[in-house]
């Protein structure tokens, strides 16, 4: 069948997805994806793949999944992106070796078929151009392949590559260490280069005498500048420039020296990342963000799986950070499970959020097949110069946001907003402000709910507003709203609502009432799912910027009487079963009092 797709090919959209990848688990939901995938899929990442495919393509997709045990499957399909437009993609599916409750997880790689030819022509031109550039460079190039252990040093002459050295790194290291003609200083210098390559150390400069590379030329020195490349969050190659010099370079910045590397992770150490941050802030570089992060409940990882495994977790976290970050900044380890990233040249907050989301999902996916283990990150972020021009101020604001992220349930990132988070006077003050949420235990929450239930029982409607305010404080709810009476009008609320729902009229629709269980409880983790099933509810919640909601209703045979809505704005709170259960207990009693009041 021939189709004319010229109009589609000539679309004017700014974003073009050329190639991306995602991993699929139970229910065909997306569990992990690369950054380009999340940029393409946008707000639709909560949907399953069949829901995103064009209806005419779903059957073929499901049939192909059945054949994955035999061999990888290749499809041409139409899939809906974040802009709600379908793209024609070439799709390759194959099992990734993970099984979840009997479901064989698989990976999907997608390529936009409309741009394959033009991308090939573009990259072929770039390759030819870059070969000419390389020929103009008077030095040499270094490559190391982690898979083969091959170390290659070469130069370009007339756009042709000429090898100067091509050996196994381990063998070369042994030869140099046993070479009686080389001095101990020369051997030591090569050891620094060897360890930097093996550890994946980044932005390292190492000096060598020419004799080390079997060139018996005196007074000639090389300076090697190294950078590590990643594929699928795993080290792939080390590339470097080898410059020739006859004299030693002046003293380098500390973060460029071999001493700046953290041995456990290959990231910069605390002193080095601090120095790098200070330099970028002083330069007033564009798009600079300071992010402080740590691994949630890392002590439980060490206690449950041992310190050696804990070290592997930290190393993997570092690998993922470097893999996703690429050239958009530098990362360092403060010690233990604490890290800092200095982002630079980030063009928008959306880009930053997409990078952090990709890092978070990749880390969770890396350990998803380890039973009883969940590895997540909490991150606090401040921006320069909007949040300050001084490193200490930015650090304290980012650190405060990290504490808030921990207090709000962990596994999240929070950007500093003075209007929301208040000013930062000093570290102790910040800790005191968020101490309640950070330290309250489940036992204390049970006590709070018991006291509120007693107060509601004794005082009735007079205790409603107090209860709403207390629920905000102890359970980190963004807004609580009460609806009752004619057209289910809002009778009271607490929290900073945007475009608040004045009448919860969707409660009268049978399709919406079906979401409530027999006790009158409804929890929605993604209001996006309501778009097709209950459009009226979807439009009410999105206008109000509610992303997640817990509702408690009193429903009668002749219609609803009252609803209490606990709303979370533009975020996923990751509430535990205890919190959800206690919220429902309080909400049920509040709804009954509102219904009786009616």
Secondary structure by P-SEA (a helix, b strand, c coil): ccccccccccccccccccccccccccccccccccaaaaaaacccccccccccccccaaaaaaaaaaaccccbbbbbbbbbcccccccccbbbbbbccccccccccbbbbbbccccaaaaaaaaaaaaaaaaaaaaacccbbbbbbccccbbbbbcccccbbbbcccccaaaaaaaaaacccccaaaaaaaaaaaaaaaacccbbbbbbcccccccccccbbbbbbbbbbbccccccbbbbbbbbbccccccccccccccccccccccccaaaaaaaaaaaaaacccbbbbbbbbbcaaaaaaaaccaaaaaaaaaaaaaaaaaaacccbbbbbcccccccccccccccaaaaaaaaaaaaaaaaaaccccccbbbbbbbbbbbcccccccaaaaaaaaaaaaaaaaaaccccccccccccccccccaaaaaaaccccccccaaaaaaaaaaaaaaaaaccccaaaaaaaaaaaaacccbbbbbbcccccccccccccccccccccccccccccccccccbbbbbccccccccccaaaaaaaaaaccccbbbbbbcccccccbbbbbccccccccccaaaaaaaaaaaaaaaaaaaaac
